[in-house]
Amino acid sequence: MLEGAGFGPVGITAVHAPACWGRDAGDAVDFYVSRGPGAEVPEETLSAMRDVLRPYETDRGVLLNAGVWVVTARRAS
């Protein structure tokens, strides 16, 4: 798509790094459920989510691996 628009050369680099999703499991769950349109989440589900995230708690917060692609290109002269 970029080349078709006159850009090039196009480079794509994968970047992987830990990302912090909250201070602790409860904070991370609050963040996740706040991203939606406001539907009520049952306490049983919230509790299960906290349990799943607890192993990822560190002294720097809940850290989960994240990945992005960095795409670079230059406009042709």
ABEGO torsion letter per residue (X at the ends): XAAAAGBOBBBBBBBBBBBBAEABAAAAAAAAAAABAGBBBBAAAAAAAAAAAAAABBAAEBBBBBBBBBBBBBBBX
